[in-house]
Structures are given as C-alpha cells and as structure tokens.
Amino acid sequence: MTAGRPTTTLWRPTGPVELDLVRALEWRAWPPRLPDQPIFYPVLNEDYAIRIARDWNVKHSGVGFVTRFEVDTEFLRRYPVQQAGGQTILELWVPAEELDEFNAHIVGEIQLVHTFR
C-alpha cells in the first residue's frame, strides 16, 4: 500500500524483448503493445505466470521471466477478471490504448521474480 491506498499484486510472464523494454523504462511501466497485440494481460496468480513463462516463453524465446508488480486496487476495478481456462487461470484484459493510464497506477517498481531457461 502507498499513502493508505490498497494495491493488488499482479504477475506478468514475459520474454526477453519485453523485459528489456521494461528495464529501459526503469522498471516503472510496461511498453506499448505491438499492432498485433490489442490487449495487455497481467495475471492474478504466480503459478499461472510461471506456467506461461516456463512452458511458452522458454519454447519460443529460449528464456522466460515472471515479473510481479502492484497496482492501485481501486483503479483495477474497471477491468473484470477474465477466466481464461481453469479456475486459477485468471487474467485482466487491459486494452492497448489504456496501457499508459494503467502504467500510471503501478505502485513502486516492477520486480523480476523468476527466470526459466
């Protein structure tokens, strides 16, 4: 929490290119989406993020990362939780055009918490 405002912990599985862009943004924001990426989707639990990073990112990029970050809970209420599969496969779908505003509500830094090769 910052200044008494509750935050929600989110995770993001990512590959090396996106992680380099986050590093360039000083671990404070997510880079703009590519034209074929209309949605930014952070996930709501670490296990799901690990599965994507380990099973998809490693296969496609040779390495996968899991990041963790905090976002103002009140702001996140605009994004309904999406169940993308089983009960624990939960995501938020942030339209690409709203990513700057989403980034403005990140509290603190984006943290690298897991690396898979």
C-alpha positions as CSV (number, residue, x, y, z in Angstrom):
1,M,0.0,0.0,0.0
2,T,1.1,3.5,-0.7
3,A,-0.3,6.5,1.2
4,G,-3.0,4.3,2.6
5,R,-4.4,3.1,-0.8
6,P,-4.7,-0.6,-1.2
7,T,-2.9,-2.3,-4.0
8,T,-3.3,-5.6,-5.8
9,T,-0.4,-7.8,-6.7
10,L,-0.3,-8.8,-10.4
11,W,2.2,-11.0,-12.3
12,R,3.3,-10.9,-15.9
13,P,5.0,-13.7,-17.7
14,T,7.3,-12.2,-20.4
15,G,10.1,-12.9,-22.8
16,P,13.5,-11.2,-23.2
17,V,12.4,-8.5,-25.6
18,E,9.6,-7.2,-23.4
19,L,11.8,-7.5,-20.3
20,D,14.5,-5.4,-21.9
21,L,11.9,-2.7,-22.7
22,V,10.7,-2.7,-19.1
23,R,14.3,-2.3,-17.9
24,A,14.6,0.6,-20.3
25,L,11.6,2.2,-18.6
26,E,13.4,1.9,-15.3
27,W,11.1,-0.9,-14.1
28,R,8.2,1.5,-13.7
29,A,6.0,0.8,-16.8
30,W,5.0,-1.7,-19.5
31,P,6.0,-0.9,-23.1
32,P,3.3,-0.1,-25.7
33,R,1.7,-3.1,-27.3
34,L,2.6,-4.1,-30.9
35,P,-0.1,-3.7,-33.6
36,D,-1.0,-7.4,-33.3
37,Q,-1.3,-7.1,-29.5
38,P,-4.6,-5.3,-28.8
39,I,-4.6,-6.4,-25.1
40,F,-2.1,-6.3,-22.3
41,Y,-2.9,-9.2,-19.9
42,P,-1.4,-9.3,-16.5
43,V,-2.3,-12.4,-14.5
44,L,-3.7,-12.8,-11.0
45,N,-1.6,-15.6,-9.6
46,E,2.1,-16.6,-9.6
47,D,1.6,-20.2,-10.5
48,Y,-0.2,-19.3,-13.8
49,A,2.5,-16.8,-14.7
50,I,5.2,-19.4,-14.0
51,R,3.5,-21.9,-16.3
52,I,3.3,-19.5,-19.2
53,A,6.9,-18.3,-18.7
54,R,8.3,-21.8,-18.3
55,D,6.2,-23.6,-20.9
56,W,5.6,-21.0,-23.6
57,N,8.2,-18.2,-23.3
58,V,11.1,-20.7,-23.0
59,K,10.0,-22.7,-26.0
60,H,9.6,-19.5,-28.1
61,S,12.5,-17.3,-26.9
62,G,14.9,-19.7,-25.1
63,V,14.1,-17.9,-21.8
64,G,11.0,-16.9,-19.8
65,F,10.6,-14.5,-17.0
66,V,8.0,-13.8,-14.3
67,T,7.5,-10.3,-13.0
68,R,5.5,-9.1,-10.1
69,F,4.1,-5.6,-9.5
70,E,1.5,-3.7,-7.5
71,V,-1.4,-1.7,-9.0
72,D,-3.9,0.6,-7.3
73,T,-6.8,-1.7,-6.4
74,E,-9.5,1.0,-7.0
75,F,-8.2,1.6,-10.5
76,L,-8.2,-2.1,-11.3
77,R,-12.0,-2.4,-10.7
78,R,-12.6,-1.2,-14.2
79,Y,-11.2,-4.5,-15.5
80,P,-13.3,-7.5,-14.8
81,V,-11.4,-10.7,-14.0
82,Q,-11.3,-13.0,-17.1
83,Q,-11.2,-16.7,-16.5
84,A,-9.0,-17.9,-19.5
85,G,-9.3,-21.6,-18.7
86,G,-9.4,-23.4,-15.4
87,Q,-10.3,-21.9,-12.0
88,T,-6.8,-20.5,-11.4
89,I,-6.2,-19.2,-14.9
90,L,-7.2,-15.6,-14.2
91,E,-6.2,-12.5,-16.2
92,L,-7.1,-8.9,-16.5
93,W,-7.6,-7.6,-20.1
94,V,-6.3,-4.1,-20.5
95,P,-6.9,-2.6,-23.9
96,A,-3.7,-1.4,-25.5
97,E,-5.0,2.2,-25.7
98,E,-5.4,2.2,-21.9
99,L,-1.9,1.0,-21.1
100,D,-0.4,4.4,-20.4
101,E,-3.2,5.0,-17.8
102,F,-2.6,1.5,-16.4
103,N,1.1,2.2,-16.1
104,A,0.3,5.5,-14.2
105,H,-1.4,3.3,-11.5
106,I,1.6,1.0,-10.9
107,V,2.8,1.5,-7.4
108,G,6.5,1.0,-7.0
109,E,8.7,-0.9,-9.4
110,I,8.1,-4.0,-11.5
111,Q,10.1,-6.8,-10.0
112,L,11.8,-9.8,-11.7
113,V,10.9,-12.8,-9.6
114,H,11.7,-15.9,-11.7
115,T,13.8,-16.8,-14.7
116,F,13.5,-20.1,-16.7
117,R,15.9,-21.4,-19.3
